[in-house]
Amino acid sequence: MPYGFIALFAAIALTGVFVWVTEAAVWCKAVVAGLLLLSFRWHYGLFLQVAITISLSLYFTYLKARYSGEGKK
C-alpha cells in the first residue's frame, strides 16, 4: 500500500468528522471541504491533504484539551 493513501484516508476521515460532528462555523466547514476537493484535482494535492490532516489533528487536540480541563477548578 503506497504511503500516499495514508494521507488520503486520514484527510477524508478527519474532514468528515470535522464537517459532520464539530460545532464550527458553516463557512469554515465549507473551506475545509473545498480544500479537500481541490486536493483531488491539483498536481500537488498530496501536500494539501497532509496539511489538512495535520491542521485538523491539531484542532481536535486543542478541543480535547479545552474541554477536558473545563471542570477542574
MARBAVO-666820 format. One line per 8 residues: number of its first residue (from 1); their letters; for each residue x, y, z of N, C-alpha, C. Coordinates in steps of 0.2 Angstrom, whole numbers. Layout:
BEGIN
NUM	a	X/Y/Z/X/Y/Z/X/Y/Z ~ ...
end
This chain:
BEGIN
1	mpygfial	4/-6/0/0/0/0/4/6/0 ~ 4/10/-5/8/16/-5/6/21/1 ~ 12/25/3/11/29/8/6/35/7 ~ 5/37/1/0/42/-1/-7/41/1 ~ -8/34/1/-15/33/4/-16/34/11 ~ -11/34/15/-12/36/22/-14/43/23 ~ -11/47/19/-13/54/19/-20/55/16 ~ -22/52/11/-28/52/8/-34/50/13
9	faaialtg	-33/44/16/-38/41/20/-39/46/27 ~ -33/48/29/-34/52/35/-37/59/34 ~ -35/62/28/-38/68/26/-46/67/25 ~ -48/62/22/-55/61/21/-59/60/28 ~ -56/56/32/-59/54/38/-59/60/43 ~ -54/64/43/-54/70/48/-58/75/45 ~ -59/76/39/-63/81/36/-70/79/37 ~ -72/73/36/-79/70/38/-81/72/45
17	vfvwvtea	-76/70/49/-78/71/56/-79/79/58 ~ -74/83/55/-75/90/56/-81/93/53 ~ -83/91/47/-89/93/44/-96/91/48 ~ -96/85/50/-102/82/52/-103/82/60 ~ -97/83/64/-98/82/71/-96/89/75 ~ -92/93/72/-90/99/76/-95/104/75 ~ -94/109/80/-99/115/80/-96/121/77 ~ -91/120/72/-88/125/69/-93/129/64
25	avwckavv	-91/135/62/-95/139/58/-96/135/51 ~ -101/137/48/-103/134/41/-98/135/36 ~ -95/142/36/-90/144/31/-84/140/32 ~ -82/139/38/-76/136/40/-76/128/37 ~ -82/125/38/-83/118/36/-83/118/28 ~ -85/123/25/-85/124/18/-78/125/15 ~ -74/129/19/-67/130/16/-63/123/17 ~ -64/120/22/-60/113/23/-63/108/18
33	agllllsf	-69/108/17/-72/103/12/-69/105/5 ~ -69/111/4/-67/114/-3/-60/112/-4 ~ -56/113/1/-49/112/0/-47/105/-1 ~ -51/100/2/-51/93/1/-52/91/-6 ~ -58/94/-8/-60/93/-15/-55/96/-20 ~ -52/102/-19/-46/105/-23/-40/100/-23 ~ -39/97/-17/-33/92/-17/-33/86/-22 ~ -39/85/-24/-40/79/-28/-38/81/-36
41	rwhyglfl	-39/87/-37/-38/90/-44/-31/93/-45 ~ -28/95/-40/-22/99/-40/-16/94/-41 ~ -11/96/-44/-5/91/-45/-1/90/-38 ~ -1/95/-34/2/94/-28/-3/93/-22 ~ -8/90/-24/-14/89/-19/-12/85/-13 ~ -7/80/-14/-5/76/-8/-2/81/-2 ~ 2/86/-4/4/91/1/-2/94/5 ~ -7/96/1/-13/99/4/-16/94/8
49	qvaitisl	-17/88/6/-20/83/11/-16/82/17 ~ -10/82/17/-6/82/23/-7/88/27 ~ -7/94/24/-8/100/28/-15/100/31 ~ -20/97/28/-27/97/31/-27/92/37 ~ -23/86/36/-23/81/41/-20/84/47 ~ -14/87/46/-10/90/52/-15/95/56 ~ -18/100/52/-21/105/54/-27/103/58 ~ -31/98/56/-37/95/59/-35/91/65
57	slyftylk	-29/88/65/-27/84/71/-25/89/76 ~ -22/94/75/-20/99/80/-27/103/83 ~ -32/104/78/-38/107/80/-42/102/85 ~ -42/96/84/-45/91/88/-42/90/95 ~ -35/90/94/-31/90/101/-33/96/105 ~ -33/102/102/-35/108/105/-42/107/109 ~ -47/105/105/-53/104/108/-53/99/113 ~ -50/94/113/-50/89/118/-46/92/125
65	arysgegk	-41/96/124/-38/99/129/-42/104/133 ~ -46/108/128/-50/113/131/-56/110/135 ~ -59/105/133/-65/103/136/-63/98/142 ~ -57/95/142/-56/90/147/-54/94/153 ~ -51/100/153/-49/104/158/-55/109/161 ~ -60/108/158/-66/113/159/-69/112/166 ~ -69/106/169/-72/105/175/-68/105/181 ~ -61/106/180/-56/106/185/-55/113/187
73	k	-57/116/193/-56/122/195/-55/122/203
end
